[in-house]
């Protein structure tokens, strides 16, 4: 059974590249370009993993992690960011993110 992954990032080129790589390894991927779209998808679909950009135009990735935790879904979350701050990593982990990775 293929894993379902939600990709959330406001940079279309980055999210398209990540989507292509993961599909090559036989994952089902769904893209969201903002936090509102991500939450809507999380309410109506089951995802095994959410890869979340920290800074989105409407919500932060941490807000989405909080939603995942409070909605009791079985979705693991990994934060992705181009900004590597200890404060953001600690906040993301406090809200329930599994890991915090720096974008290339």
C-alpha positions, 0 to 999 in steps of 0.5 A: 500500500502506497503512503499518502504524503501532503506537501505544503509549500508556497514555492511552486518550483520547490513543491513540484520538484519534491512531488516528482522525486517522491512519486518516483519512489511510488508515494501518493502526493498531494500539494497545497500552496498555503496553510488554508488549503492544507487544513482543508485537505487534512479535514477530508483526506487521510495522510501518513505524512505532512511535509510542511514549510514553516513560513506560508502566506496565510498560516505558519507550518506550526499552526498546521502541526497544531491542527494535526495534533488537535484533530487526532489524525495519524499524520506525522509532520516534518517541518521544512524551512530555509530559515534555520532558527533554534526557536522555530525548531523548538516550537515545531517540535513542541507542537508535535512535529516529528522532525525539522529539516533545512531546505537545500 
